[in-house]
Amino acid sequence: MTVITGTPAGDRYEASLLSAMMSMAPPGIRVGCRTIRAGDEGLLLPEER
């Protein structure tokens, strides 16, 4: 399944994922998520490539 953020369905899936992540995180730990975009591979460290 492909989910595109910025659409009602994509935003709903992203909100569900974030809610699930927050429910599993220990107190005091911040979590987040975002869509992987074209060009993100350029942000990787050399050992992550």
C-alpha positions, -999 to 999 in steps of 0.1 A, spaced: 0 0 0 13 35 -8 2 63 15 7 99 4 9 125 32 -9 157 25 -40 137 16 -68 128 40 -59 91 39 -22 97 42 -26 121 71 -49 96 89 -23 68 85 5 91 97 -16 102 127 -23 66 136 14 57 134 24 86 156 -3 77 181 9 41 183 45 52 187 36 76 215 17 49 233 48 27 233 74 54 243 85 55 279 77 87 298 101 115 288 110 100 254 99 121 224 90 102 192 80 114 158 77 103 122 77 119 87 74 107 52 107 97 34 111 121 5 132 121 -27 167 134 -18 167 121 18 194 96 10 218 126 7 213 132 44 226 98 54 260 95 72 287 76 52 283 45 74 245 45 68 248 43 30 
